[in-house]
């Protein structure tokens, strides 16, 4: 029987001893994910292109007693992704339990207003970059014996919404990628799932679709 002083947090599951990499963890949904995982006891590594913001968030989390580290990384740059995984491997002794592919971008334009560079940028940031990061992280996830990948998709990848054609296409592709990776990597004890939220009000100035 639980004592009267037992809190809700005391009854929650624990991630103590687990390791996690969360991309784009200094703002919005990514920020909340880092805080939740660290609050449950996981050791978390996150990344951002903004060094000042990254340092401020890491200091904030550590002030709360969370085990959080960070790296400056532009996820559209292959060499920087490779360096990120090298750092994560070093910090977590070659094993990773959780990879959260949260970082993404959006361009709000009608179909006829999209330039080729808009399409290339959104697809690289939202599809190519997380795909490559999964490839790089695979050895660490497999070595953990209990690997988990979570993609942040969007309701826009399921239904048609205005001014989001290329963004929606990138998220629809993430939904399908989840199925393929889940089939291919089940033998390595790596689970792959996707979360597809709708509009979310965050600290990024206004409601956004991730």
C-alpha positions in Angstrom: 0.0 0.0 0.0 1.4 3.4 -1.0 2.1 5.9 1.8 0.2 9.2 1.9 3.4 11.0 1.1 4.1 9.2 -2.2 4.0 11.6 -5.1 2.9 11.0 -8.7 6.5 11.4 -9.8 7.6 8.7 -7.3 5.2 6.3 -9.0 6.3 6.9 -12.5 8.7 4.7 -14.4 12.4 5.4 -14.3 15.0 5.9 -17.0 17.9 5.9 -14.6 20.9 4.5 -16.3 19.5 5.1 -19.8 21.1 7.4 -22.4 19.4 9.7 -24.9 20.2 12.0 -27.8 17.6 14.7 -28.6 18.1 16.9 -31.6 16.9 20.5 -31.5 16.5 20.4 -27.7 16.8 24.0 -26.7 13.4 25.2 -27.9 9.8 24.1 -28.2 8.9 20.4 -28.1 12.5 19.4 -28.1 13.1 21.4 -24.9 10.2 19.6 -23.2 11.5 16.2 -24.3 14.9 16.9 -22.9 13.4 18.0 -19.6 11.1 15.0 -19.4 13.8 12.4 -20.2 16.3 14.0 -17.8 13.6 14.3 -15.1 13.0 10.5 -15.4 16.7 9.9 -14.7 18.2 9.6 -18.2 21.5 11.1 -19.2 20.7 13.3 -22.1 22.8 14.9 -24.9 21.2 17.5 -27.1 22.3 19.8 -29.9 21.6 23.2 -31.4 23.0 25.5 -34.0 22.9 28.4 -31.4 25.8 28.0 -29.0 24.7 30.8 -26.6 21.2 29.3 -26.3 22.6 25.8 -25.9 24.9 26.8 -23.1 22.0 28.7 -21.3 19.7 25.7 -21.5 22.4 23.2 -20.4 23.2 25.4 -17.4 19.5 25.7 -16.6 19.0 21.9 -16.7 22.1 21.2 -14.6 20.8 23.7 -12.1 17.8 21.4 -11.7 20.1 18.4 -11.1 19.5 16.9 -14.6 22.3 15.1 -16.4 22.4 17.0 -19.7 25.2 17.9 -22.1 25.2 19.6 -25.4 26.9 20.1 -28.7 26.7 22.8 -31.3 25.7 21.1 -34.5 24.1 22.1 -37.8 22.2 18.8 -38.7 22.1 19.7 -42.4 26.0 19.3 -42.4 27.1 15.7 -42.7 30.5 16.2 -41.1 28.9 18.0 -38.1 26.4 15.1 -37.6 29.4 12.7 -37.7 31.2 14.7 -35.1 28.0 14.8 -33.0 27.8 11.0 -33.0 31.5 10.6 -32.1 30.9 12.9 -29.1 27.8 11.0 -28.0 29.7 7.7 -28.4 32.5 9.0 -26.2 30.2 10.4 -23.6 28.0 7.4 -23.4 30.7 4.7 -23.7 29.6 3.5 -27.2 26.0 2.9 -26.3 22.8 4.8 -26.8 19.3 3.8 -25.7 17.2 6.6 -27.1 17.4 8.8 -30.2 14.8 11.5 -30.6 14.8 13.1 -34.1 13.0 16.3 -33.2 14.8 19.0 -35.1 12.9 20.2 -38.3 12.1 23.3 -40.3 9.1 24.6 -42.1 8.5 27.0 -45.0 5.0 28.4 -45.3 4.3 29.0 -49.0 1.8 28.0 -51.6 2.9 25.4 -54.1 3.5 28.0 -56.9 5.6 30.1 -54.6 8.1 27.4 -53.6 11.6 27.9 -55.0 13.8 24.8 -55.7 16.0 25.9 -52.8 13.0 25.9 -50.5 12.3 22.3 -51.4 15.9 21.2 -51.1 16.3 22.8 -47.7 13.1 21.4 -46.1 13.7 17.9 -47.4 17.4 17.9 -46.3 16.5 19.2 -42.8 13.4 17.1 -42.2 14.1 13.8 -44.0 17.7 13.4 -45.2 19.3 14.7 -41.9 17.3 12.4 -39.5 17.8 9.5 -41.9 21.5 10.0 -41.9 21.6 10.4 -38.2 19.8 7.1 -37.7 22.4 5.4 -39.9 25.2 6.9 -37.8 23.6 6.1 -34.5 22.7 2.5 -35.4 25.9 0.9 -34.0 25.3 2.7 -30.6 21.6 1.8 -30.5 22.4 -1.8 -31.3 25.2 -2.0 -28.7 22.8 -0.9 -26.0 20.6 -4.0 -26.6 17.6 -1.8 -26.0 17.5 0.9 -28.7 14.7 3.3 -29.4 14.2 5.8 -32.1 11.4 8.4 -32.0 10.7 10.6 -34.9 8.7 13.9 -34.5 6.3 13.9 -37.5 3.2 16.0 -37.8 -0.5 15.8 -38.5 0.5 17.6 -41.7 2.1 14.3 -42.8 -1.3 12.7 -42.7 -3.9 15.3 -43.8 -3.7 18.2 -46.3 -3.1 21.6 -44.9 -2.6 24.9 -46.7 0.8 26.3 -47.5 2.6 23.2 -46.2 3.0 21.1 -49.3 6.8 20.3 -49.1 6.7 20.2 -45.3 3.8 17.8 -45.4 5.7 15.7 -48.0 8.7 15.5 -45.7 6.7 14.4 -42.7 4.7 11.9 -44.7 8.1 10.4 -45.8 9.1 10.2 -42.1 5.9 8.2 -41.4 6.9 5.7 -44.0 10.6 5.7 -43.0 9.5 4.7 -39.5 7.8 1.6 -40.9 10.8 0.6 -42.9 13.3 1.0 -40.2 11.1 -0.8 -37.7 11.1 -3.8 -40.0 14.8 -3.7 -40.8 16.1 -3.1 -37.3 13.8 -5.2 -35.2 16.4 -7.9 -35.3 18.8 -5.5 -33.6 16.4 -4.9 -30.8 15.8 -1.3 -31.9 12.2 0.0 -31.8 11.1 2.9 -34.0 8.1 5.0 -33.5 6.7 8.3 -34.7 4.7 11.0 -32.9 2.6 13.2 -35.1 1.3 16.3 -33.2 -0.9 19.0 -34.5 -0.3 22.8 -33.8 1.6 23.2 -30.5 2.0 26.5 -28.7 5.6 26.7 -27.6 8.2 29.4 -26.7 9.0 29.7 -30.4 6.8 32.9 -30.6 3.7 31.3 -32.1 2.0 27.9 -32.6 4.0 25.8 -35.0 3.8 22.4 -36.7 6.8 20.3 -35.9 
